[in-house]
C-alpha cells in the first residue's frame, strides 16, 4: 500500500486519510486538473479548416472561374502567392489542432 507524507509533520500517512493521525491536522485533498488540449485542438482545427475554405473561395473568384463578374479587378499575384500561402497556413493550423487533439 502506498503512502504519502503529511504536509505538516512529514510522517507517512495513508492515501485515503483526511487527517494526520500523528499531528491531527487536516490534510488537504489534491485536485486533479484536466488539461484542455483537446478543446484547444478542436478550436484550432475549426479555424484552420475555415482558413483553407476561405483560400479556396478566394482562388475560385480571383481566378476567374466564377460566372459572376466582380466589380474589382484582382491582381494575378493574389492567386500566385497569397492564396496558396493562405491555404498552407490553414492546413498547418489544422494539423497543429489535430496534434493537440490527439495529445489531450
C-alpha positions as CSV (number, residue, x, y, z in Angstrom):
1,X,0.0,0.0,0.0
2,X,1.4,3.4,-1.0
3,X,1.6,6.3,1.5
4,X,2.1,10.0,1.3
5,X,3.7,12.5,3.6
6,X,1.8,14.8,5.9
7,X,2.4,18.3,4.8
8,X,2.7,19.5,8.4
9,X,4.7,16.9,10.3
10,X,6.2,14.9,7.4
11,X,5.3,11.5,8.7
12,X,3.9,8.8,6.4
13,X,0.1,8.8,6.2
14,X,-2.3,6.5,4.3
15,X,-3.6,7.7,1.0
16,X,-7.3,7.7,2.0
17,X,-6.9,9.6,5.3
18,X,-8.2,13.1,5.6
19,X,-6.4,14.0,8.8
20,X,-2.9,13.0,10.1
21,X,-3.0,10.5,13.0
22,X,0.2,12.0,14.5
23,X,-0.4,15.7,14.5
24,X,-4.2,15.7,14.0
25,X,-4.1,18.3,11.2
26,X,-6.5,18.1,8.3
27,X,-4.7,17.0,5.1
28,X,-5.9,19.0,2.0
29,X,-7.1,16.8,-0.9
30,X,-5.2,17.1,-4.1
31,X,-7.3,18.2,-7.0
32,X,-6.7,16.7,-10.4
33,X,-6.7,19.3,-13.1
34,X,-7.9,18.3,-16.5
35,X,-5.8,19.6,-19.4
36,X,-7.8,21.2,-22.2
37,X,-5.5,20.3,-25.1
38,X,-8.4,18.5,-26.8
39,X,-10.7,21.6,-26.6
40,X,-7.9,23.8,-27.9
41,X,-7.2,21.3,-30.6
42,X,-10.7,21.4,-31.9
43,X,-10.7,25.2,-31.9
44,X,-7.5,25.2,-34.0
45,X,-8.8,22.6,-36.3
46,X,-12.0,24.5,-37.0
47,X,-10.1,27.7,-37.6
48,X,-7.6,26.0,-39.9
49,X,-10.4,24.4,-41.9
50,X,-12.1,27.8,-42.2
51,X,-8.9,29.3,-43.5
52,X,-8.5,26.6,-46.1
53,X,-12.1,27.0,-47.2
54,X,-11.7,30.8,-47.5
55,X,-8.5,30.3,-49.5
56,X,-10.4,28.1,-51.9
57,X,-13.2,30.6,-52.3
58,X,-10.7,33.4,-52.9
59,X,-8.9,31.2,-55.5
60,X,-12.3,30.5,-57.2
61,X,-13.3,34.1,-57.5
62,X,-9.9,35.6,-58.1
63,X,-9.0,33.0,-60.8
64,X,-12.0,33.9,-62.9
65,X,-13.8,30.6,-62.6
66,X,-16.9,32.2,-61.3
67,X,-19.8,33.1,-63.7
68,X,-20.2,36.3,-61.8
69,X,-18.4,39.4,-62.9
70,X,-16.5,41.0,-60.0
71,X,-16.7,44.8,-59.9
72,X,-13.0,45.0,-58.9
73,X,-10.1,43.5,-60.8
74,X,-7.9,41.3,-58.7
75,X,-4.2,41.2,-59.4
76,X,-2.7,37.9,-60.6
77,X,-0.3,37.9,-57.6
78,X,-3.2,37.1,-55.3
79,X,-3.6,33.7,-56.9
80,X,0.1,33.1,-57.4
81,X,1.3,33.9,-53.8
82,X,-1.4,34.9,-51.4
83,X,-3.9,32.1,-51.9
84,X,-1.5,29.1,-51.7
85,X,0.1,30.7,-48.7
86,X,-3.3,31.2,-47.0
87,X,-4.2,27.6,-47.8
88,X,-0.9,26.2,-46.5
89,X,-1.2,28.2,-43.3
90,X,-4.8,26.9,-42.8
91,X,-3.6,23.4,-43.4
92,X,-0.8,23.8,-40.9
93,X,-3.2,25.2,-38.3
94,X,-5.5,22.2,-38.9
95,X,-2.6,19.8,-38.4
96,X,-1.5,21.6,-35.3
97,X,-5.0,21.3,-33.9
98,X,-5.1,17.6,-34.8
99,X,-1.8,17.2,-32.9
100,X,-3.3,18.9,-29.8
101,X,-6.5,16.9,-30.0
102,X,-4.6,13.6,-30.1
103,X,-2.3,14.7,-27.3
104,X,-5.1,15.6,-24.9
